[in-house]
Amino acid sequence: MRSTISFGERTRLSRAVTSAIYKPSTTRSTMLGFALSASLIAPTSLLAQQQDGDDQSAITLEEVVVTGYRSSLKRARDIKQDSDGIVDAISAEDIGVFPDTNLAESLQRITGVSIDRSRGEGSKVTVRGFGPEFNLVTLNGRQMPTHDGDSRSFDFADLASEGIAGVQVYKTGNADVPTGGIGSTINIQTAKPLDAPGRKSVLSLKAVHDTSTNEGDDITPELSGIYTNTFADDTFGIAISGSYQQRDSGVNTGTVGDYNNFAGTVDQDWASGTAQWGGLPRDANQINRPGDSDIYAVPQSLGYEIAEFSRERINGQLTMQWQPTDNLRATVDYTYSEVDYERTFNNYSGWFNYGGQQTEYSSGPIASPVVYTEVGSAPDFAMAAGRDGVRTENNSIGVNVQWQVNDRLSLALDHHNSDAKSGASGNNGTASQLAIASFTRDRTTAIFDGDLPILNLGLSRSLDPNDLIVTGSVFDNKATEMEIEQSKVSGRFDFTDTSSIDFGIQLTDVENTSQFSNVQRNTWGGTTQPGDIADLLTPASSAGAFDQISNGDDPRLQTDFFVFDIDAVAARTVALGSTESTGGDCGNGLCPSSNFTTDRRTKEESTSAYVQVNHEFALGDYPVSVKAGLRYEETDVESRALVPAYSSIVQTGDNEFDAIQAVDASGQPIQAFTRLTGNYDFVLPNLDLKISFTDNFVARASYSETITRPSYTDIQGGVTIDSLLRVSGGNGNRGNPELLPFESKNIDLSVEYYFGEADYASVGYFTKDVKNFIGISTLQDEVLFPGLIHPLTGQAATFDVTAPVNQEEGTIDGFEVAVQKTFGDSGFGVIANATIVEGDVEFDSFSLDTQFVLTGLSDSANLIGFYENDKLQVRVAYNWRDDFFNGTAGASSGTPGPVNVESFGQWDLSASYNISDSLTVFIEGLNITEETTRSYGRSTLQVIQAAQTGARFNFGLRYGF
């Protein structure tokens, strides 16, 4: 006899159980209530099996109550155990109580997940060595837009954690999961009122103390709350959550502005035939000069920045659910987030001009400067200030209807409109800098014998405000917007108790716009007279700014400089009539422009369809679960970009020609949109096999094919050409909407042992064979502008155009090991995991050739210890990530080099105490040992940046009612 529980029966069962066992405490939850309510989201889950024998209607329920942090660990463990593929999860301890204050910082505790930090806070994630752009983020199963404009990376700092019920990380591909993540698909779940009927409310108040700020408030507020309730016999529910956070923080950095990389044969002897600007001379002033078989690096500049950030974040969520019948449920939800941050900074630096060099280099095939000195080649001691800001906003509104048609068929309809946008906050655009300088620098030395690069200056006289004059400036302005409209119809048909089929179709439209303008005054030689701004300058010192870095108090460090307010000095410059530009909205070059000269617009229309068969059977005495699916994806791409319109080609020299940009009647350059298109389709299979050798011992094998779409920078439309042309034509560059997505063939193997109340141990192996990595190629003899006639040939000019193309392949594999253990009734527990990952896509520091490298590839590990009883909860966490490649840094001469981020480990602490069933006080500490970050080039001696952000502490109380 076939045994089923209808959608309505599941609902009534969930209400009865959760109502019976719920107690209004912020630390109580039930596994049974969670399992039953989760079935409403996934109606195909098996909630209960009727017992063998005559009583086919009996359902035995056993209440298992688990409290506090253990409850979230048990829910996460059960999700992992019950899944067919490789899935890891984080669950809230209870409504409004997510394990960490930041989603990214919670995700880094998951095996194989590492994070990128921005201003000391978790921002973006890397999974199994694949960086943020290779991981798709969904909210309640819906693809989320990003406000980066150029990449597809989602910033987790935009979302507060208070309204989040859980996060799942899908490491293997499934036909019913949206495509886009080779590394993973990360699904964020918000609270749903009908999942846990009844009234529950939580209010939380925090005082945030960030030790990194010098100018901001010592204590800033954070207020959050969530309210859920059900009405009309639990057929209607509402959940409202909101949060407000204000945070002041600081980041102090020492930065080498690019290394020029050369072969040892390159020098400054122009008669040698190998001379290049930036190369090292061959004379007695160079100690241990690199040999001809070595690769050596020469720094371009060295400076320090003291930056302050003020951030305001507002989040809100509203969810309404209605279940008019037992078999029908409708959900409407809205999510809003807004982040507004302002940056103010002052910096000082010394730039090198590659003259009068006196150096000492390390030995070896990768030669690094230990001491680099220039005498008399560049006299300016530069200082700068800026004030700018960025405001981001996210909106998502969705509708979901679930219908249990009968005891075999269930259907669901889901639709959402979501957008993310960003733009300038304040009057100075999204990035600003106004520079001043004293021309008193006689000798400049950069010392690289510690973690912090040391700038030592020999000045002709002591710093005097009357020596400073205004020089150049830069005002950037960037605006982005991404809109996603997505509709999905899905269903499941149960053939038997052990066999079913999932199916669905999804339509996704994505529109992405990225706009940019730059207003730059290249008046680096100065525009004012000495003394003109003396009264606006304040003496300052960087002494103590790097006290957390091992050699931050080096006595050789130049610490004295002047600080100033960018707006005050800009106003004085204008008043003195010392501007030489008519750029920007203000007309004097000392402000940003809202007339965007870069405007890239990309539209992607995707149609997806999938079918997936689920079957359970016994292989001897061992239960086996098989999931096999196919997903079809077809995407049309249209990219438009604003580019200059050209009117003619004129001869400017014997063998030199120039393309002349067309102008309008007022003499302003004309720009026009060009359009490029592309199309691709994929069939993506997946197969998951799970064998349960015992109730506790599980083995899995999975094969899947997944894709990640290229960045918007790579698929942008529009063609630009270099200003100088040759006799036969010219050079240009463009994006390539015809790029194929990155395509990965994935194999996952794991064995898992589940024991105790919330315990498990697992070992897994994965490999990913990826093709269609993107490189650069030259498309020769292209006719880009048919009306642009070459004066010598009388025919349309031809161009060699560089464009991104699919040309690289790579293999990444690794092991994941995890243990989660609670020690009986003692209250103590531990979580430990590690990921070891390798690939043939690593940077070769011994080569100056252009090379493809995968960013983010690194080992990682976590160790978490915790204790809890009815009153007290304490958790200590250590997160470690090994060195990883994070891109390349450009160079004004020579060859760009790698940017490697040094290994980093951080200790975090949280503790809470339940004063009563309703009131809890807590403290949270992040980076409590004040670890610093460092990046380097081809060698660890080639420091690129050293930064310190300090520790952050939250003190607060939480009240549930």
N, C-alpha and C positions, 0 to 999 in steps of 0.2 A: 504494500500500500504506500502511495507516495505521501511524503511528509513535508508540509510547507507551513510557513507563517506569513500571512499577508502583510502588506505595508501597514494597514490599519492595526492589525494585531501587534505588530512590532511597536507601533506608536503607543498603544494602550499599555503594553508590557513595560515599555520604557518609562512611561509616566508613573505607573504603579510602583515600580522598583525604586526609581529615583526619589519619588515623594516619600517612600517608606524609610529610606536610609539617609536622606539629606539632613544635615544639621548645619545651622548658620555659623560656620567657622571658616575662616580663610585658609585653614590648613587641612580641611577634610575633603575627601573625594572617595569615589567608589569605582572599582574596576568594572563591576558588573554594569553600573549605570553608564559608564563610559562606553563599554562595548555595545550596549543596546542602543544608546543614542547615536553612536557612530554609524550604526546600520542604516539610519535614516539618510545619511549622506551617501553611503555605499549600500543600496538596498539589496545587493546580491550577496552580502555577507551571510554566513550561516550562523544564526543566533542560537539555535538550539536544535537538537535532534530528538525526535520522539523515541522513547525507550522501546526496546524489543518486548514482545509479549502482547497480552490482550489489551492493556490500557494504552491505546495509541494516542490519547489526548492529553496524557499527563506530561507536564513540563516541570522539571525539578530545578528550582533556583537556589543557589547557594550564595549568600552574601559574603563578599570578601572586602573588608574595609582596610584601606591603606591610607596613611595620612602623610601630609607634608611633602618634602622633597622626594621621598620614596614613591609616593603616588605617581609623580611625573616620570620617575625612572621606570616604574612598572608599566605604565602606559606606553612609553617609548619602546621598552623591550618587547611588549606584546605586538606592537606594530611591526617591529623587525621580524619577530618570529612568525607572524601570520602572513607576511607578504610572500609572494611567489618569487619576485626578483630581489635585488639588493636595495633595501630601503632602510635608512636611519632616520630617527625622529627626535624631536624635543617637544614635550608637552608642558603646559602650564600646571603649576601645583594646584591651582584652583582658579576661579574666575578672578581676573585682574592680577594674578601673581605669576608672571613669567620668570624663569630662572635668572635672567640677566636684564639689565636696563637697556641693553642694545641687542638687536637681533643678530647682528654679525658676531658679536662677542659670545653669544650663545652657540651659534653655528660652529665656531672654531673648536668647540669641545667635541664635535662629531669626528669620528675617524676619517681621515683623508681630507678634511676641510681646513684651509688656512685663510687668514684674512689680511687685507690691506687696511692700514690705519691712516686716517686723515685727522690731523690736529689731536692725535692721541686717542682717537675713538675709532672703533671698528666701522668700516665703510663698505668694502666690497670683498667678495669671497673668491678663493681659488679652490677647486675640487680636483683631487688626484692629479695635481700639476697643471691643470688647465685654468687659465686666468679668468677674470670676471666676465669678459666678453664671450666666453665659451660656456657660460652657465645661464640657463633660462630661469627667470623668476616669475612665478604665477601667484596670484592672490585668489584664494578659493577656486583654484584650477584655471584661472583666467590669465592670459598673457598680460604682463604689466609693461607700460611704457617707461622710458627712461628720459632724463633731461640732459644727458651728456651732449647730444647733438651729433657726435661723430662716431661713437661706439654704441654697443648695446648693453653696457654695464649698468646694473642696478645698484643704487646707493641705499644700503640698509639703514643708514643714519637718518633717512627721511621719516621712517616709521617708528613711533613709540611702541613699546612692547606690551603696554597695559591691556590693550584690546585684543591681543593675540592669544588664541587658544592652543596653537601648536604649529610646528614647522616640520615638513617631511622633505628629505633629500633623496630623490630617486637617482640612483647611480647606474641603473640599467634601463635600457629603453623599453617602453611599452607602447603598443599601438594606440591605446586610449589616452596617452599623455602627450600634450603638445610638443612639437619638435622645436629645436633651437639650442639644446644643450648637449654638447659632446661630453663636457665634464659631468654635468648633472642637470636635473630639473628640480628646482627648489620651490615647494608650494607652501605658502603662508595661509593659515586658517584663522579666520576671525570667529568671535563668539557668536553662537546661534541660540536664541532663547528657548526654542522648543526642544533642543537637545538636553536641557536640564530644567524642566518646568519648575515654576515657583518664582518667588521674588528673591533676588540676591543683589546686594549693592556693596561696593567697595570704594572707599575714598582714601587716597594716598597723598601725603604731603612730604616733600623732601627739601632739605637744604643741601645744596651742592657746593662743595668747597674744592676748587681746582687750584692746586699749589703752583701751577705753571704761570699764572697771570701776575703781572706786576702793576698794571694800570687798572684792571677791572675790579669788580666787587669781590671781596673775599668769600661772601656767601651769596648765592643766587637761588631763586626758588624753582621748584618743579611741583606742579599740582596735577593729579590725574584722578579719574574716577570712572566707574563703570556701573551701570544699572541694567538688570534684566528682570523681566516679569512676564508672566503668562496670565491670560484672562479667558473668560468664557469656557470654562471647563478645559483649560489648556489647549484650546484650538487656535488661539491668537497669542503671539508673543512679540515683545519688543526688547531690543538691546541697544543701549546708548553708551558710548564710551568717549572720553575726551582727555586730552592732556595738554599742558602748557609747560614749556621748559625755557628757562633763560640760563645761559652758560657763558662765562667769561674764561678765556684760556689764552695761553701764550705758547709760542714756539720759537726757540732760539736756534739758529742754524749757522754753521760755517760751511761755505760752499766753494769748491773749485769749479769755475765756469768753463767747462769743457777741457779735455785733453786732446791735443793733436798727436796722432800716432804715426810714426815713421819707421821705415826700415833703417837699419844702422848705416847704410850707405848714404842716406840723405844728410846733407850738411848745408852750411852757409857759404861754402866756397863756390862762387858762381862759375869759376873756370873749370870746376870738376865735372860739370854736366849733370850732376845729381842734386844741385842746390834747390832748396825750396824754402819759402818764407816760413819761419818757425823751426827750421832744422837747427841742430847744434853745430857750432864751429868745431874745427879740429885745431885746438891750440892748448897752451899750458893752463888756461883758466878752467878747463873742463877736467875735473878729477874723475877718473874711472869712466871716461866717455864710452858709451856703448859701442860694441864692435859691429862690424859690417853684417854679421849674421844675426844680430839681435834686433828686437823690436823695442823702440823706446817711446816714451810719452813726454810731452812738454805741456805745462799748464798754460791756459789762456788768461786766467784771472783768479783772484782769491779774495773773498770778502765774507762779511758777517751781517746777519739780519736779526733784528729784534722785532718780533711781530706779535701783535695782540689781536685776538678775535673775540667778537661778541656775537653770540648766536641766540636767536629766538625761534623755537619750534612749536607749532600748533598742530595737533592731530585731532580728528574727530571721526567717529563711525556711528552709523545708524543702521540697524537691521530690524526689519519687520517680517514676521512669518504668520501665515494663515493656513490652517488645515481644516477646511470646511467639512471634509469627509475623511473617513479612515484611510482612504486610498489616494488622497490628493493633498499635496503641500506646495504652497507658493512662498517664495522668499524674495524680498526686495531689499537691497543693501546699498549703502553709500559710504565711501571712504574718502576722507580729505586730509591732506597734509600740506603744511607750508613751513618752509625753513628760510629764515632771513639772517644772513650773517654779514658783518662788517669787519674788514681787516684794516688795521693801521700798522704801519711799520716805518722803521728807520734802518738804514744800512750804510756800510762804508766798505770800500774795496780798493784794491790795487790791480790795474790791468797791465799785462805785459805786452811789449812791442817787439820782442825778439832782437834786441840790440844790447851790446855790452854784457853778454851772458857769462856768468861764473857759476859753475854747477858741480854737484857731486852726485853720482848715480850709483844705484845698487848693481850688483853683478848678476849675470844670468841672462838667459835668452829673452826674458821680459825685463827690460831695464826701466827702473822707476826713479824719478828724482827724489833724492834724500834732502838735498838743499838746492834750491833754484834761485839765483840772484841775477838781477839786471841793474846795471849802473847807468844812470843818466838817460835812459832811452824813452821814458814816459814820465813827465813831471807831475801829472795831475793826481792829487789825492781826492778820490771821488766819494761823495756822500749823497744819499737820496732819501726821499720820504714818499709815502703814498697813503691814500685812504680810498678804499673802494669796497664794493660789496656785491653779493649775488643773492637773489631771491628765487627760490624754486617753489613750485606749486604742483600738487598732484590731485586729480579728481578721478573717482571711479564710481559709476553707478551701474548696478546689475540687477537682472531679474532671472529667477530660476523657478521652474515648475517641475515637480516630480509627480508622476502618476503611475500607481500600481494598477495596471489595466485589469489583470486577473492574477491568479496564483502562479502563472508562468511568465508573464510579460510585464516589464516595467519600462517606462519611457521618461525622458527628461529633456527639457528645453532650457537652454541657458543663453543669455544675451547680455553684453556689457558694452558700454562706451567709457573709455578711460583716456585721460590725457595727462601729460607732464610737460611743464614749461619752465624756463628759467630766463632771467634777464638781470639787468643791473639794479642794484639797490643803492640809491644815492646818486650824487651828481657827477662822480668821477669814473663812471663806467664799471666794467667788471675787473679791470686791472689798470693800475695807474702808477706812474713813477715820475717824479721831478728831481733832477740831479743838480747838485752844486759841486764845486771843486775849488781847492787851493792848489796852485801850481808850485808846490814847494817840495815835491818828492824827488830826492836825489838817488836814493838806493832802495831797491825793493827786494825782499827776500821771502821766499816761501819755504817753510821747514816741514818735512813730512816724517818725523820720527815718533809720532804718537797718534792717538785716535782722532784728535782735532788737528786740522792743518793750521800751522802758525804763520801769520802774516807779521813780518817785522819790517818797519819802515825807517829809513834814514831821511829825515826832513831837514831842509836848509835852515829852518827856524821853527820855533815853537808855534803850535796852532794858535791862530789869531782870527777872530770872526771877521776882521776887516780884510783878510786875504781871500775870503770866499766870494765866488761869483756864480750866478745861475748859468747852467749849461743846457743839456738836452732834456727831453721829456718824451714819455710814451703814455698814451691813453687808449686802451683797448675797450671795445664794447662787443659783447656777444649775447645773442638771444637765440633760444632754441624752443622748439615745440614738437612733441610727438603725440599723435592721436591714434588710438586703436579702437576699431569697432569689430566685435567678434560675436558670431552666433554659432550655436552648436545644438544639434539634435542627436540624442544618444539613447541607447536602450540596451536591455538584456532580456534574452529569452532562455528560460530554464527548460532543457529537454527532460532531465531527470534530476534527482537530488544531487548527482555528482557531475553532471554535464550541462554546460551553458555556453551561450555565445554573446559577446558584446559587439555592438556595432554603433556607428555614428558618422556624421558628416559635420564639418566645421568650415565656416567662411570667415576669413580674417583680412581686414583692410588696415594697413599701417601707413600713416603719412608722417614723414619726418622732415623738419625744417631746421636748418642751422644757418644763422646769419652772423656776420662779423665785420667790424670796421676797425681800422687802426689809424690813429692820428699821432704822428711822430715828428718831433723837431730834432734834427740831427746837428744841433748847434753845440757839439761837445766841446768846442773851443771857448765857449762863453758868450753871453749876450748882455750882461750887466757889467758894472764897474765895481772894483773893490770898495767895500764899505756900504754899498747900496742896500744890502740885506743884513748887515751886522746885528741890528737890533732885533731881528727875528730868529736869531740862532741861540741855542742853549747848549752849553758844554755838557757832555755826557761821557759815560765810561761803560764799556762792556765787561769790566771786571766783575766776576761773580756770575755772569750770564751763562757760563758753561761749567759751573761747579760740579755737575753730575758726570761730566766726561773726565776720564782719568787725567789728562794733561790740560784741562781747561783753565788752570791757574798758572800756566807757563809764563814766567816773567819776561820772555822775549816777545810776547804777544802785544801788538799795537791795540791799546784799549781806548785811547782818547779820540773822540770825534764830536761832531755837532749834530744835534737833532733839531727838527723844525716841523712846523705844520705846513703841509703841501698847499692847502688853500690860501694861507696867508702869504706864502712866498710867490705863488702864482699871481695873486692879486697885485702884489708889489711889482712883479715883473711887467704886468700889463700897464700899471700906472706909470712906470718908467718908460713906456714905449719901446721895450726891449724884446718884442716878439717879431719873428720873421716868417710867420706862417699865417695863412687865412683858413686853416683847417679847423674841423670840429664845429659843433653847433654854435659855439661862442664866437667863432671867426678868428680867434687869435692863436689857435693851436694848443691851448692849455686846457682842453676839455675833450671829452669823447664826442663821437659823431653818431647820430641816429640814422645817418644815410649809409646803409650797409653796402659795402663794395663786394663782399662775398655773401652770396645767397644760394644755398644748396637745398633743393627740395626733392625728396625721394618718396615714391609711392610704391608699396608692395601689396599686391592682391593675391591671396593664397586660398586655394581650395583643398581641403583635406577630407579624406574618407578612410575609415578603418573598420576592420573586422578582427575579432579575437576570440578564439575558442578556449574554453576552460574545461578541464576534465580531471577527475579524481578517480583513482583505481588502486588496487592492491597488487603489489609485486611480491608474491609470497605473503609473508607476514608484515610487509612494509608498506604503509600508505604512501602513494605517489600523487603529486599534483603537477599537472602540465598546463602551461599557458602558451599558446601559439597564435601569433597575430601578424597582420600586414597593415601597414599604413601607407596611403598614397598621398603625396604632396605635390601640388603644382603651383608655381608662383610666377607672376608677371611683375616685372620691375620697370618703373619709369623714373628716370632721374633727369632733373632740370637744374641748370646752374647759370647764374648771372656771370657773363664774361664780357670782356671788351669787344666792341664792334670796330673792325678795321676798315679803313677806306682805301688805302693804297700802300704800295711799297716804294720807298725812295732810296736812292743811292747816296750814302754818306761818306764813302771812301772808295779807294781803288777796288777793294774786294769786300766791302761792307755795305749792308743794306738794312733798312729799318722799316718795320711795319708801323704805319701811322694810324692812331686810333681816331675814329670818327668823332666829331663834336656836333653839338646842336647849335641852334641859332645864337645862344648866349655864350658859346665857347666852351660849354661843359662837356667832358668826355661822355660818349654814348656807350651804354652797356645793353646787352640783350640776353635773353634766356635761350640756351641751346638745350636740345632734348636728345637723350640716348635711352635705349630700351634693352631689356633682356628677358629671358624666360628659361625656366628649368623645371624638371619634375623628377621625383624619386619614388621608388617603392622600397619601403623600409620594413624588413621582417624582424620579428623577435620571437625567441623561444626560451621559456623558463621551465626548468625542471627542479622539483623539490622532492626529496625522499626523507621520510621520517623513520629512522632506524629504531628509535624509541620515542616515547612521548617527549623526551627532552633533547634528543640528539638529531640534528637536521643537517642534511647536505644539499647544496644547491649548485646548479650549473645553468648559466644563461648565455645566450648569444643574441646580440641586437645590432642593428645598424642605426646610427643617429647622425644628425646634421647640425651644424651651426652656420648661420648666414654671415656673409662678410660684413665688415664695418661699413658705416655709411660714408666714411671718408673714401674707402676703396671703390664704392659703387656710385660715387657722385657723378653727375653729368657735367658737361662743360669742358671746353678746351681752351687752354691758354698757351701763347707762344712766346718764346724768348724775344727780347727786343732786337737783338742783332741777328741778321740773316746772312747766309753765305750765298755764293753765286748760284748754287744749285737749289737752294731752298733754305729751310730753317729748322729749328727745334721747337718742340712743344711738349705738353703733358696733359693728361686727362685721367678721369676715373674710368671704371669699366663695369657698367651694369650687367654685362654678360658673364661676370664672374659666377662660378658655381659655388655653392656652399662647401664648407669643410665637411668631409664625409668620413665617418669613423665606423670600423667594424670592431665590435667589442666582444670579448669573452670574459666571463666572470665565474670563478669557482670559489666556494666557501664551505666550511664546516662550522657548525655552531652547536654549542651545548648550553641548554637552559636549565637552570636549577634554582632552588630556593625561591624566595618570595619575589625578588626582582633581579635575579642574577643571571649572567650568561658569560660565556667565553667564546670567541670566534676568531678564525683565521681565514683570510681570503686572499686570492690572487686575481689580478686583472691585467688585461692587455688590450691596447687600443691601437689599431693600424689606421692611421689617418692620411688621407690624400686631399689634394686641392688646397694645400697651404699656399699662401699668396707670395709671389715674388714680383720683380720688376722686369719688364721686357720693353724693347724698342720696336715700334711698328713703323716701318720705313716707307718713305715716299707716299705719305697720305696727303690727299687733297682735302684740306679742312675747310677752306673758304674758296669756293669756285670763282667768286668775283674778285679775288685778290690776285692780280696779275703781276708776275715778275717782270721788271723793266727790261731785263736782258733777253729773256726767252719769249716774251709776249704770250706766255701761257700761264695757267693757274699755278701758283707756287706750291711746291711740295714740301713736306715736313717729316722729320724723324720724331715720332711722338712716343714718349715713355708712358707706360700704363701698367697698372697692376694686372697680373695674370696668374692663373692657377698653374703651378709648376713644381711644388715640393710635396714630398711624402715623408712620413715619420712614424716611428713606433714607440709607444710609451707603455711600460708595464711596471707592476709593483705589487707589494704585499701590504695587507692591512691586518693588524692584530689588535684585539680589544678584549678587555676584561671589565666586568661590572659585578661587584660583590658587596653584599650587606652582611654584617656579622651578627646573625641571630637577632636577639632582642636587645643587644647592647646599644643600639642607636648609631653605631659606627658603620661606615661604608667607604668604599674606594672605587674609583673608575680610572682605568689606565688604557691608553690606546696609542698606537704608533702606525705611521704609514711610511714605507720606503718606496720611492718611485725613481725610475730611471728612464732615459730615452736617448735616441740618436739624434736629438734636436737641440743639443747643447752648444754653447758658443766656444769656438776654438780661438783661444787668446794668442796662439802662435801664428795666426793668419791675418793678413791685412785685406783679404778678399771679402767681397760682399757675401754675407752668409745668412741663412735662415735659422732663427732660433725661436723656440717656444718660451714665452714669458711665464714666470710663476712656478716652474718645475722645481720642487724641493721636497725633502723629507719633513715630517712634522710629528709631534707627539704631545700628549696631554696627560696630566696626572691630577686627579681631583680626590680630595679626602673630605668626608663630611660626618657630622654628628647631629642627631636630632632626638628629642623626646617630646613630650606633650607641650613643653614650654619653650625649649631652646632649640635653635637650629644654627649650625655653624658650617660653613663651606669654604675650603681653601683650594684654589685652582692654579696650576702652573701650565702655561701653554708655550710651546717651543716650536720654532720654524727654522729650518736650516737656510744657508745661503741660497739665493735664487736670482736668476737673470730677470731684469725688469725693463729691458729695452736698450737702445743705444743713445749716446749723446753726440750731437753734431760737433763739427770742428770747422774753424775758419781756414784751416790749412791741414794737410795730411789726411788721415783717415779717421772717421768716427770710431769710438770704442764702446765697449759694453758698460752698462750700469748694473752692477751686482749689489744686491741688498744683503748685508751681513746677517748672520744668524742672530735670532732675537728670542729671548725668553722673558715672559712676564708673569708675575704673581698677582693674583686677585683674591680678595677676601670678602665674604659676606656673612653676616650674623643677624639673627632676629630672635626676639623674645615675645612670647604671647602673654601679655598682661592679663587678658581674659579671652573668652571664646571670640570676642569681637575685635579687640584692640591688640595690635602688634607694633612693637618698635623695632627698628632695624638700622644697621649700618652696612655700607658697601664701600669697598676700597678697590681701586683699579690701579695697576702698576705701582703697587705699594712700595716696591724697592727702587722706584724711579730709574728704571732701565732706559738707556738711550739707544738711538738708532744710528746706523752708519752704512754708507754705500761706497763702493770702490769700483775701479776700472779693471784693467787686465791683471792687476796684482793688488793684493790687499794694501800695499804701500801707496797705491794711487787713490787716496781717499777723494771721493767726489763730494760727499756731504756727511756731516755729523750734526745730529740734532738732539735736543732734549725737550721733553714736554712735562716731566714731573708726574706726580701722583694725583688722583682725583678721588674724593670721598663724598659719599652721600649719607646723610643722616635723616631719618624720617620716621613716620608712623603711618600705619594702615588701619583703617576702621571698617569692619564689615557689618552690615545690618540688613 
